[in-house]
Amino acid sequence: MSADRRLSRRTFVTGLAGFGFGGARARAQGFAGLGGEATGFAQVTPGRKFAFPEDFGAHPEFRIEWWYVTANLRDASGAAYGVQWTLFRQAMAPGPQREGWDNQQVWMGHAAVTSANAHRFSESFARGGVGQAGVTVAPFEAWIDAWRMAAASTLSDETFAPLQLTAAGADFDYVLRLDTRQPLVLQGEGGYSRKSERGQASYYYSQPYFTANGRVRIDAQEIAVSGQAWLDREWSSQPLAADQTGWDWFSLHLDGGDKVMLFRLRQKDGGHYFAGNWIGRDGQSVALAPDAIVMTPLAFTDVAQRRVPTQWRLAVPSRGLAVDCAPLNARSWMATSFPYWEGPIAFGGSHGGIGYLEMTGY
């Protein structure tokens, strides 16, 4: 690739700002300014029938989507680690897909490894249409530069497994294999995930049952690890309302085998929107009503000149859930172009377990 064709991160982010995605509100809401007007893009409506493997792939008629994996891991001594791998696709304009460097898709990748005393992360940007990043369905592969999430062998349409996950930064890298025999889970109401009472929504499914095995490297130390992983697939054209400033999202692996997804979308007037799903050991997913969820910050951490709630009390009284969550590393700040907090957590109370917390817009 010639030097004049290669986009630096700075040039890429400057370009996003030029399209209206780099201002204060866009940065608060994340990549693409998720609450911005989405005229011309496909809309999310209830009743979609998901089809696999097609829905493993990209949906370029929608403005934004992501392939997102978090893993809670331990080494042979029992020490805890976390891994994140995310690929974002953003359409800069609606309409038919253009060829080559005129293609309107742009891509962003985030990867991280977290331990009790270290948090290492990296970021990558790429253009669509020229092979720098993308997703293929058969065989499945999602990539940006050298980072890969790909079928490890014949991929099951029911389970989205097995997968191999790889990423590397200057001071970390990892290789994980993800396996499961459990089927995919549709979040929200049959995969239609409401984000407000005013029509904002996404299509959203997960694979919360992965087992993970492989290795991580932090600085010069290479470590064999195993544990549990959670994959989210989500796409939309306007998943947030204009007055929503960010979110607090939890994925919970309960010790008994159930899984729980909860989120709070923060609104400027304090009337936050809550949603979630309770996912049984048998794979059955039940949407939780907004008024069934209680999320209360307990303690804050000052990081990157921000005050971020890093300890939480979560409750779903109808399910008997009342737990206090604490981070593995309270300073798990992703100082990326669109910054946020992301890291592994543990919890106890009515239930014990581990999970992940993501917080944007702080």
NORKA-V852561 format. One record per pair of residues at least 12 apart in sequence whose ideal C-beta (glycine too) atoms are under 10 Angstrom apart, sorted by the first residue. I is the first residue (numbers start at 1). J is the second residue. D is the distance in whole Angstrom. If there is no record, write none. Layout:
i/j/d
I/J/D
I/J/D
This chain:
i/j/d
1/130/8
1/131/9
1/132/8
5/101/7
5/127/9
5/130/8
5/132/10
6/126/10
6/127/10
6/132/9
7/106/9
7/125/6
7/126/8
7/127/6
7/132/9
8/125/8
9/108/10
9/123/7
9/124/8
9/125/5
9/336/9
9/337/7
10/125/10
10/337/9
11/125/9
12/106/7
12/107/10
12/108/8
12/124/10
12/125/4
12/126/8
12/127/8
12/337/8
13/108/10
13/123/10
13/125/8
13/336/10
13/337/5
13/338/9
15/92/8
15/106/8
15/125/9
15/127/10
16/31/8
16/32/8
16/33/9
16/90/8
16/92/8
16/106/8
16/108/9
16/125/9
16/337/8
16/338/9
18/92/10
19/32/9
19/33/9
19/90/9
19/92/5
19/93/8
19/104/10
19/106/9
20/32/9
20/33/7
20/36/7
20/37/9
20/92/10
21/33/5
21/34/10
21/36/8
21/90/8
21/92/8
21/106/9
21/338/9
22/337/9
22/338/9
23/36/10
25/242/8
25/243/10
25/245/8
25/361/10
26/338/8
27/246/10
27/337/8
27/338/6
27/339/8
27/360/10
27/361/9
28/240/10
28/244/9
28/245/5
28/246/6
28/266/10
28/338/9
28/360/8
28/361/5
28/362/9
29/239/9
29/240/6
29/241/10
29/242/9
29/244/7
29/245/7
29/246/7
29/247/9
29/338/9
29/360/7
29/361/6
30/64/9
30/88/9
30/239/10
30/240/8
30/246/7
30/247/9
30/338/5
30/339/9
30/340/7
30/360/5
30/361/7
31/64/7
31/66/9
31/86/10
31/88/5
31/89/10
31/90/6
31/106/9
31/108/6
31/110/10
31/336/9
31/337/8
31/338/5
31/340/10
31/360/10
32/63/6
32/64/5
32/88/8
32/89/10
32/90/5
32/91/9
32/92/9
32/106/9
32/108/9
32/236/10
32/237/10
32/238/10
32/239/10
32/240/10
32/338/9
33/63/10
33/64/9
33/90/10
33/238/10
33/240/9
33/242/9
33/338/10
34/63/9
34/64/6
34/90/10
34/195/9
34/200/9
34/202/9
34/236/8
34/237/9
34/238/7
34/239/5
34/240/4
34/241/9
34/242/10
34/244/8
34/246/9
34/247/9
34/360/9
35/195/9
35/196/9
35/200/8
35/238/7
35/239/8
35/240/4
35/241/6
35/242/5
35/243/8
35/244/6
35/245/9
35/265/10
36/63/9
36/237/10
36/238/7
36/240/9
36/242/7
37/237/10
37/238/7
37/242/8
38/62/9
38/63/5
38/64/9
38/91/10
38/94/8
38/200/10
38/236/8
38/237/4
38/238/4
38/239/9
39/94/8
39/237/9
39/238/10
40/61/10
40/63/9
40/91/10
40/93/8
40/94/3
40/95/7
40/237/9
41/60/10
41/61/7
41/62/6
41/63/5
41/64/9
41/91/7
41/93/9
41/94/5
41/95/9
41/236/9
41/237/4
41/238/8
42/59/7
42/60/9
42/61/4
42/62/5
42/63/8
42/91/10
42/94/8
42/235/9
42/236/9
42/237/6
43/61/10
43/62/9
43/199/9
43/201/9
43/236/9
43/237/6
43/238/8
44/62/8
44/191/10
44/192/7
44/193/8
44/194/10
44/195/9
44/199/9
44/200/8
44/201/5
44/202/6
44/203/6
44/204/9
44/235/8
44/236/5
44/237/7
44/238/8
44/239/8
45/192/8
45/199/10
45/201/8
45/203/10
46/188/9
46/189/7
46/190/8
46/191/9
46/192/5
46/194/9
46/201/8
47/189/9
47/190/8
47/191/9
47/192/7
48/186/9
48/190/8
48/191/6
48/192/7
48/203/6
49/190/9
49/191/9
50/184/8
50/186/7
50/190/8
50/191/6
50/203/8
50/205/7
50/233/10
51/157/9
52/137/9
52/155/9
52/156/9
52/157/4
52/158/7
52/159/10
52/160/8
52/183/10
52/184/7
52/205/9
53/137/5
53/138/7
53/139/10
53/140/7
53/151/10
53/155/7
53/156/9
53/157/5
53/160/9
54/137/6
54/138/10
54/157/9
55/137/9
55/157/10
55/160/10
55/184/9
55/191/9
55/203/8
55/205/7
55/233/7
55/235/9
56/135/8
56/136/9
56/137/6
56/138/9
56/140/5
56/141/10
56/142/8
56/151/9
56/155/8
56/157/8
56/160/7
56/184/10
56/205/10
56/233/7
57/134/9
57/135/5
57/136/7
57/137/4
57/138/9
57/140/8
57/141/10
57/142/9
57/233/10
58/87/10
58/89/6
58/91/10
58/97/10
58/105/8
58/107/10
58/128/9
58/134/7
58/135/5
58/136/9
58/137/9
58/142/9
58/235/8
59/89/8
59/91/10
59/135/10
59/203/8
59/233/10
59/235/5
59/236/9
59/237/10
60/89/7
60/91/6
60/94/9
60/95/10
60/96/9
60/97/6
60/103/9
60/104/8
60/105/6
60/128/8
60/235/10
61/91/8
61/94/8
61/95/9
61/96/9
61/97/9
61/235/10
61/237/8
62/89/9
62/91/7
62/94/9
62/202/9
62/203/8
62/235/5
62/236/6
62/237/5
62/238/10
62/239/10
63/89/9
63/90/7
63/91/5
63/92/9
63/93/9
63/94/8
63/235/9
63/236/7
63/237/4
63/238/7
63/239/9
64/88/7
64/89/7
64/90/6
64/91/7
64/202/9
64/234/9
64/235/7
64/236/6
64/237/7
64/238/9
64/239/7
65/87/9
65/88/7
65/89/5
65/90/9
65/91/9
65/135/9
65/202/9
65/203/9
65/233/8
65/234/6
65/235/3
65/236/7
65/237/10
65/239/10
66/86/6
66/87/6
66/88/5
66/89/7
66/90/10
66/108/9
66/110/9
66/142/10
66/202/10
66/232/7
66/233/8
66/234/6
66/235/8
66/236/10
67/85/8
67/86/7
67/87/5
67/88/8
67/89/8
67/109/10
67/135/7
67/142/5
67/149/6
67/231/8
67/232/8
67/233/6
67/234/9
67/235/10
68/84/8
68/85/8
68/86/5
68/87/8
68/88/9
68/110/9
68/149/10
68/206/9
68/230/9
68/231/7
68/232/4
68/233/7
68/234/7
68/251/10
68/356/10
68/358/9
69/83/8
69/84/7
69/85/5
69/86/7
69/87/9
69/111/10
69/142/10
69/149/7
69/163/8
69/165/6
69/167/10
69/176/8
69/178/7
69/207/9
69/210/8
69/212/9
69/229/6
69/230/7
69/231/5
69/232/8
69/356/10
70/82/7
70/83/7
70/84/5
70/85/8
70/86/9
70/112/9
70/114/10
70/210/10
70/212/10
70/228/9
70/229/7
70/230/5
70/231/8
70/232/8
70/251/6
70/342/8
70/343/9
70/344/8
70/355/8
70/356/4
70/357/9
70/358/8
71/83/4
71/84/8
71/85/8
71/113/10
71/165/8
71/174/9
71/176/6
71/178/8
71/210/8
71/211/10
71/212/5
71/213/10
71/214/9
71/216/9
71/225/8
71/226/10
71/227/6
71/228/7
71/229/4
71/230/8
71/231/10
71/344/8
71/356/9
72/114/10
72/212/8
72/225/10
72/227/5
72/228/5
72/229/8
72/230/8
72/251/9
72/253/7
72/328/9
72/344/5
72/345/9
72/346/9
72/353/9
72/354/4
72/355/7
72/356/7
73/113/9
73/114/10
73/115/10
73/174/9
73/176/8
73/212/6
73/213/9
73/214/8
73/215/10
73/216/7
73/223/9
73/224/10
73/225/4
73/226/6
73/227/4
73/228/8
73/229/8
73/344/8
73/354/10
74/223/10
74/225/6
74/226/7
74/227/6
74/228/10
74/354/9
75/115/9
75/215/10
75/216/9
75/223/5
75/224/6
75/225/5
75/226/8
75/227/10
76/223/9
76/224/7
76/225/9
76/226/9
77/223/9
79/115/7
79/116/7
79/223/8
79/225/9
79/328/10
80/114/9
80/115/7
80/116/7
80/225/9
80/227/8
80/328/5
80/329/9
80/344/7
80/346/8
80/354/8
81/113/7
81/114/7
81/115/5
81/116/9
81/118/9
81/174/9
81/216/6
81/218/8
81/223/7
81/225/6
81/227/8
81/328/8
81/329/10
81/344/7
82/112/8
82/113/7
82/114/4
82/115/8
82/119/9
82/216/9
82/227/9
82/327/9
82/328/6
82/329/8
82/332/8
82/342/9
82/343/6
82/344/3
82/345/9
82/354/9
82/355/10
82/356/7
83/111/8
83/112/7
83/113/6
83/114/8
83/165/8
83/167/8
83/172/9
83/174/6
83/176/7
83/212/8
83/214/9
83/216/6
83/225/8
83/227/9
83/229/8
83/344/9
83/356/10
84/110/7
84/111/6
84/112/4
84/113/8
84/114/8
84/121/8
84/167/9
84/174/10
84/332/9
84/334/8
84/342/6
84/343/8
84/344/9
84/356/8
84/358/9
85/109/8
85/110/8
85/111/5
85/112/8
85/142/9
85/147/7
85/148/9
85/149/6
85/165/5
85/166/8
85/167/6
85/174/8
85/176/8
85/229/9
85/231/9
86/108/8
86/109/7
86/110/5
86/111/7
86/112/9
86/123/10
86/144/10
86/147/10
86/149/10
86/167/10
86/232/9
86/334/10
86/342/9
86/358/10
87/107/7
87/108/8
87/109/5
87/110/8
87/111/10
87/124/9
87/126/10
87/133/7
87/134/9
87/135/8
87/142/5
87/143/8
87/144/6
87/147/8
87/148/10
87/149/7
88/106/9
88/107/7
88/108/4
88/109/7
88/110/8
88/125/10
88/133/10
88/144/9
88/338/9
89/105/6
89/106/8
89/107/6
89/108/8
89/128/8
89/133/8
89/134/8
89/135/8
89/142/9
89/144/10
89/235/8
90/104/9
90/105/7
90/106/5
90/107/7
90/108/7
90/128/9
91/103/10
91/104/6
91/105/6
91/106/8
91/128/9
91/237/8
92/104/5
92/105/8
92/106/6
92/128/9
93/105/10
94/237/8
97/128/8
97/129/8
98/128/9
98/129/7
99/129/6
99/130/10
100/127/9
100/128/9
100/129/5
100/130/6
100/131/10
101/127/7
101/128/9
101/129/6
101/130/6
102/127/10
102/128/10
102/129/7
103/127/7
103/128/4
103/129/3
103/130/7
103/134/10
104/127/10
104/128/7
104/129/8
105/126/9
105/127/8
105/128/3
105/129/7
105/133/8
105/134/8
106/125/7
106/126/7
106/127/6
106/128/6
106/129/10
106/132/10
106/133/9
107/124/8
107/125/7
107/126/5
107/127/7
107/128/6
107/132/7
107/133/4
107/134/7
107/135/9
107/142/10
107/143/9
107/144/5
107/145/9
108/123/7
108/124/7
108/125/5
108/126/8
108/133/9
108/144/8
108/336/8
108/337/8
108/338/8
109/122/8
109/123/7
109/124/4
109/125/8
109/126/8
109/133/7
109/142/9
109/143/9
109/144/4
109/145/7
109/146/10
109/147/5
109/167/8
109/336/10
110/122/8
110/123/6
110/124/8
110/144/10
110/147/9
110/167/9
110/334/6
110/336/6
110/337/10
110/338/9
110/340/9
110/342/8
111/123/8
111/124/8
111/144/9
111/147/6
111/165/9
111/166/9
111/167/4
111/168/8
111/169/6
111/172/8
111/173/9
111/174/8
111/334/10
112/167/9
112/169/8
112/172/8
112/174/9
112/332/8
112/334/7
112/336/9
112/342/7
112/343/8
113/167/9
113/169/8
113/171/9
113/172/4
113/173/8
113/174/6
113/216/5
113/217/8
113/218/6
113/223/9
113/225/10
114/172/10
114/216/10
114/218/9
114/327/9
114/328/6
114/329/5
114/331/9
114/332/5
114/342/8
114/343/5
114/344/6
114/356/10
115/172/10
115/216/9
115/218/6
115/221/9
115/223/9
115/328/7
115/329/7
115/344/9
116/327/10
116/328/6
116/329/6
116/344/10
117/218/10
117/328/10
117/329/7
117/331/9
118/171/9
118/172/8
118/218/5
118/219/8
118/221/10
118/329/7
118/331/9
118/332/10
119/172/10
119/218/9
119/303/10
119/328/9
119/329/5
119/330/10
119/331/6
119/332/5
119/333/7
119/334/8
119/335/10
119/341/10
119/342/9
119/343/7
120/169/6
120/170/8
120/171/5
120/172/4
120/173/9
120/216/9
120/217/9
120/218/6
120/219/8
121/167/10
121/169/7
121/171/9
121/172/8
121/332/9
121/333/9
121/334/5
121/335/7
121/336/7
121/342/8
122/147/9
122/167/7
122/168/8
122/169/3
122/170/7
122/171/9
122/172/8
122/173/9
122/334/10
122/336/9
123/144/10
123/169/9
123/334/8
123/335/9
123/336/5
123/337/7
123/338/9
124/144/5
124/145/5
124/146/9
124/147/7
124/167/9
124/169/9
124/336/10
125/144/8
125/145/9
125/337/8
126/143/9
126/144/5
126/145/7
131/143/9
132/144/7
132/145/7
133/145/7
133/147/9
135/149/9
136/150/9
136/151/10
137/151/10
137/155/9
138/151/9
138/155/9
139/151/5
139/153/9
139/154/8
139/155/7
140/152/10
140/155/5
140/157/10
140/160/8
140/163/8
141/155/10
141/163/10
141/164/10
142/163/9
142/165/10
143/166/9
144/167/9
145/167/10
145/168/10
146/166/8
146/167/8
146/168/7
146/173/10
147/165/9
147/166/6
147/167/4
147/168/7
147/169/10
147/173/10
148/163/10
148/164/7
148/165/7
148/166/5
148/167/8
148/175/10
149/163/6
149/164/8
149/165/5
149/166/8
149/167/9
149/176/10
149/178/9
149/231/9
150/162/10
150/163/7
150/164/6
150/165/8
150/166/8
151/163/7
151/164/8
152/164/4
152/165/9
152/177/6
152/178/8
152/179/8
153/177/10
156/180/9
156/181/8
156/183/9
156/184/10
157/183/10
157/184/9
158/180/10
158/181/9
158/182/9
158/183/5
158/184/7
159/178/10
159/179/9
159/180/5
159/181/6
159/182/6
159/183/6
159/184/7
159/207/7
159/209/8
159/210/9
160/178/9
160/180/8
160/183/9
160/184/6
160/205/9
160/206/9
160/207/5
160/210/9
160/231/7
160/233/8
161/177/9
161/178/6
161/179/5
161/180/5
161/181/8
161/182/9
161/184/10
161/207/7
161/209/9
161/210/7
161/211/9
161/231/9
162/177/6
162/178/6
162/179/5
162/180/8
162/210/9
162/211/10
163/176/8
163/177/7
163/178/4
163/179/8
163/180/10
163/207/9
163/210/8
163/212/10
163/229/9
163/231/8
164/176/7
164/177/5
164/178/8
164/214/8
165/177/8
165/178/6
165/210/10
165/212/8
165/214/8
165/229/8
165/231/9
166/214/9
168/217/8
169/217/10
170/219/10
171/217/9
171/218/7
171/219/5
171/220/9
172/216/7
172/217/6
172/218/5
172/219/8
172/221/10
173/215/9
173/216/7
173/217/5
173/218/9
173/222/9
174/212/10
174/214/7
174/215/7
174/216/4
174/217/7
174/218/9
174/222/10
174/223/9
174/225/8
175/213/10
175/214/5
175/215/6
175/216/8
175/217/9
176/210/9
176/211/10
176/212/5
176/213/7
176/214/4
176/215/8
176/216/8
176/225/8
176/226/9
176/227/9
176/229/7
177/210/9
177/211/9
177/212/7
177/213/5
177/214/6
177/226/10
177/229/10
178/207/8
178/209/10
178/210/4
178/211/7
178/212/6
178/213/8
178/214/9
178/228/10
178/229/5
178/230/10
178/231/7
179/209/9
179/210/7
179/211/5
179/212/8
179/213/8
179/229/9
180/207/7
180/208/9
180/209/4
180/210/5
180/211/6
180/212/10
180/228/10
180/229/9
180/231/10
181/209/8
181/211/10
182/207/8
182/208/8
182/209/4
182/210/9
182/259/10
182/279/10
182/281/9
182/282/9
182/283/6
183/207/9
183/209/9
183/282/10
183/283/5
184/205/5
184/206/7
184/207/5
184/208/9
184/209/9
184/231/9
184/233/9
184/283/9
184/285/10
185/204/10
185/205/6
185/206/5
185/207/7
185/208/6
185/209/8
185/231/10
185/232/10
185/259/8
185/261/9
185/277/7
185/279/5
185/280/10
185/283/6
185/284/9
185/285/5
186/203/9
186/204/8
186/205/5
186/206/8
186/277/9
186/279/10
186/285/6
186/287/10
187/202/9
187/203/9
187/204/4
187/205/6
187/206/6
187/208/10
187/232/8
187/233/9
187/234/8
187/261/6
187/263/10
187/275/9
187/276/9
187/277/5
187/279/9
187/285/7
187/287/8
188/201/8
188/202/8
188/203/9
188/204/6
188/205/9
188/261/9
188/275/7
188/276/9
188/277/7
188/285/9
188/287/6
188/288/10
189/201/9
189/275/10
189/277/9
189/285/10
189/287/5
190/203/10
190/205/10
190/285/9
190/287/9
191/203/6
191/204/6
191/205/6
191/206/10
191/233/10
191/234/10
191/285/9
192/204/8
192/287/9
193/205/9
193/234/7
193/236/9
193/239/8
193/261/9
193/263/9
193/275/7
193/276/10
193/277/9
193/287/9
194/239/10
194/265/10
194/273/8
194/275/6
194/287/9
194/290/9
195/236/8
195/238/9
195/239/5
195/240/6
195/241/7
195/244/8
195/247/9
195/263/9
195/265/6
195/273/7
195/275/7
196/238/10
196/239/9
196/240/8
196/241/5
196/243/9
196/244/7
196/265/7
196/267/8
196/271/10
196/273/5
196/275/10
197/241/9
197/271/9
197/273/7
197/290/8
198/241/6
198/242/10
198/243/9
198/244/10
198/273/9
199/238/8
199/241/8
200/236/8
200/237/10
200/238/6
200/239/6
200/240/6
200/241/5
200/242/9
200/244/8
200/265/9
200/273/9
201/236/7
201/237/10
201/238/9
201/239/7
201/275/10
202/233/10
202/234/5
202/235/6
202/236/4
202/237/9
202/238/9
202/239/5
202/240/9
203/233/8
203/234/7
203/235/5
203/236/7
203/239/10
204/232/7
204/233/7
204/234/5
204/235/8
204/236/9
204/239/9
204/261/9
204/275/10
204/277/9
205/231/9
205/232/8
205/233/5
205/234/8
205/285/9
206/230/7
206/231/6
206/232/5
206/233/7
206/234/9
206/251/8
206/259/8
206/261/7
206/277/8
206/279/8
206/285/8
207/229/8
207/230/7
207/231/4
207/232/8
207/233/8
208/228/8
208/229/9
208/230/5
208/231/8
208/232/9
208/251/7
208/252/9
208/253/7
208/258/10
208/259/4
208/260/9
208/261/7
208/277/9
208/279/6
208/283/9
208/285/9
208/355/10
209/228/8
209/229/9
209/230/8
209/231/9
209/253/9
209/257/9
209/259/7
209/279/9
209/281/9
209/283/8
210/227/9
210/228/7
210/229/4
210/230/7
210/231/6
211/226/7
211/227/8
211/228/6
211/229/7
212/225/8
212/226/6
212/227/5
212/228/6
212/229/4
212/230/10
213/225/8
213/226/5
213/227/8
213/229/10
214/226/8
214/227/10
227/253/9
227/344/10
227/354/8
228/251/10
228/253/5
228/259/9
228/353/9
228/354/7
228/355/9
229/251/10
229/253/9
229/356/10
230/251/5
230/252/9
230/253/7
230/259/8
230/261/9
230/355/8
230/356/7
231/251/10
232/249/9
232/251/8
232/261/8
232/358/10
239/265/9
240/265/7
240/266/10
240/267/10
240/273/10
240/360/10
240/361/10
241/265/8
241/267/7
241/268/10
241/273/8
242/268/9
243/266/10
243/267/5
243/268/5
243/269/7
243/271/9
244/265/5
244/266/7
244/267/5
244/268/8
244/272/9
244/273/7
244/361/8
245/265/9
245/266/5
245/267/7
245/268/6
245/272/10
245/360/9
245/361/5
245/362/9
246/264/9
246/265/8
246/266/6
246/267/10
246/340/8
246/358/10
246/359/7
246/360/4
246/361/2
246/362/7
247/263/5
247/264/6
247/265/5
247/266/7
247/272/9
247/273/9
247/275/10
247/340/9
247/358/8
247/359/7
247/360/6
247/361/7
248/262/9
248/263/7
248/264/5
248/265/8
248/266/7
248/272/9
248/274/10
248/295/6
248/297/8
248/308/10
248/309/7
248/312/8
248/341/9
248/357/7
248/358/8
248/359/5
248/360/8
248/361/9
248/362/9
249/261/8
249/262/7
249/263/4
249/264/8
249/265/9
249/275/10
249/276/9
249/342/9
249/356/8
249/357/7
249/358/5
249/359/8
249/360/8
250/262/5
250/263/7
250/264/9
250/276/8
250/295/8
250/312/8
250/314/7
250/323/10
250/325/7
250/345/8
250/347/9
250/355/6
250/356/7
250/357/6
250/358/8
250/359/10
251/263/10
251/279/10
251/345/9
251/354/10
251/355/5
251/356/5
251/357/8
251/358/9
252/276/10
252/278/10
252/279/10
252/314/8
252/321/9
252/323/8
252/325/8
252/345/8
252/347/7
252/351/8
252/353/6
252/354/8
252/355/4
252/356/9
252/357/10
253/347/10
253/352/10
253/353/5
253/354/5
253/355/6
253/356/9
254/278/10
254/279/10
254/281/9
254/321/8
254/323/9
254/347/9
254/350/10
254/351/5
254/352/8
254/353/5
254/354/9
254/355/9
255/347/10
255/348/10
255/351/7
255/352/5
255/353/5
255/354/9
256/280/10
256/281/7
256/351/7
256/352/9
256/353/8
257/279/10
257/280/8
257/281/4
257/282/9
257/353/10
258/278/7
258/279/6
258/280/6
258/281/6
258/282/9
258/284/10
258/319/9
258/321/9
258/351/8
258/353/9
259/277/8
259/278/8
259/279/4
259/280/8
259/281/8
259/283/10
259/285/9
259/353/9
259/355/9
260/276/7
260/277/7
260/278/6
260/279/7
260/288/8
260/293/10
260/314/8
260/316/7
260/319/8
260/321/7
260/323/9
260/351/9
260/353/9
260/355/8
261/275/9
261/276/5
261/277/5
261/278/8
261/279/7
261/285/9
261/288/9
261/355/9
262/274/7
262/275/8
262/276/4
262/277/8
262/278/9
262/288/7
262/292/10
262/293/6
262/294/10
262/295/7
262/312/10
262/314/6
262/315/10
262/316/8
262/321/9
262/355/10
263/275/6
263/276/7
263/293/9
263/295/9
263/358/9
264/276/9
264/290/9
264/293/8
264/294/10
264/295/5
264/312/10
264/359/10
265/360/10
265/361/9
266/359/9
266/360/9
266/361/7
266/362/9
272/290/9
272/295/8
273/290/6
274/288/8
274/289/8
274/290/4
274/291/8
274/292/8
274/293/4
274/294/8
274/295/7
275/287/8
275/288/7
275/289/9
275/290/6
275/292/10
275/293/7
276/288/4
276/289/9
276/290/9
276/292/8
276/293/6
276/295/9
276/314/9
276/316/7
278/292/9
278/316/7
278/318/9
278/319/6
278/321/8
286/319/9
288/316/6
288/318/8
288/319/8
288/321/10
289/316/10
289/318/9
291/318/10
292/315/9
292/316/6
292/317/7
292/318/5
292/319/8
292/321/10
293/314/8
293/315/8
293/316/6
293/317/9
293/318/10
293/321/9
294/313/8
294/314/7
294/315/4
294/316/8
294/317/7
294/321/10
294/322/9
295/309/9
295/312/6
295/313/8
295/314/6
295/315/8
295/316/10
295/325/10
296/309/9
296/311/10
296/312/7
296/313/4
296/314/8
296/315/8
296/324/10
297/309/3
297/310/8
297/311/7
297/312/6
297/313/8
297/359/10
298/310/9
298/311/4
298/312/6
298/313/6
298/324/7
298/325/8
298/326/9
299/311/4
299/312/9
299/324/10
299/326/8
299/327/10
299/330/9
300/330/9
300/362/10
301/327/8
301/329/10
301/330/4
301/331/7
301/332/9
301/333/9
301/341/8
302/330/10
302/331/9
303/330/7
303/331/5
303/332/8
303/333/5
303/335/9
303/339/10
303/341/7
303/362/9
304/331/9
304/333/5
304/334/9
304/335/6
304/339/7
304/341/9
304/362/9
306/333/8
306/339/8
306/341/8
306/359/10
306/361/10
306/362/5
307/362/7
308/327/10
308/330/8
308/331/9
308/332/10
308/333/8
308/340/9
308/341/5
308/359/6
308/362/5
309/341/9
309/357/9
309/359/7
309/362/8
310/325/9
310/326/8
310/327/5
310/329/9
310/330/5
310/331/9
310/332/8
310/341/7
310/343/8
310/345/9
310/357/8
310/359/8
311/324/7
311/325/7
311/326/5
311/327/7
311/330/8
311/345/9
311/347/10
311/357/10
312/324/7
312/325/5
312/326/9
312/327/9
312/345/8
312/347/9
312/357/7
312/359/10
313/325/8
313/347/9
313/349/8
314/347/7
314/349/9
314/350/10
314/351/10
314/355/10
315/349/9
315/350/9
316/350/10
319/350/9
319/351/9
320/350/6
320/351/8
321/347/10
321/349/8
321/350/6
321/351/6
322/349/5
322/350/5
322/351/8
323/345/10
323/346/10
323/347/4
323/348/6
323/349/4
323/350/6
323/351/6
323/352/8
323/353/8
323/355/10
324/346/10
324/347/6
324/348/6
324/349/6
324/350/10
325/345/5
325/346/7
325/347/4
325/348/9
325/349/9
325/353/9
325/354/10
325/355/8
325/357/7
326/345/6
326/346/6
326/347/7
326/348/9
326/357/10
327/341/9
327/343/5
327/344/7
327/345/5
327/346/8
327/356/10
327/357/7
328/343/6
328/344/4
328/345/7
328/346/7
328/354/9
328/356/10
328/357/10
329/343/6
329/344/8
329/345/10
330/343/8
331/343/9
332/344/8
332/345/10
332/356/10
332/357/8
332/358/10
332/359/10
333/359/10
333/362/9
334/358/9
334/359/10
334/360/9
338/360/8
338/361/10
339/360/9
339/361/10
339/362/8
340/358/7
340/359/6
340/360/4
340/361/8
340/362/8
341/357/7
341/358/7
341/359/4
341/360/8
341/362/7
342/356/7
342/357/7
342/358/5
342/359/8
342/360/9
343/356/7
343/357/6
343/358/8
343/359/9
344/356/6
344/357/8
345/357/5
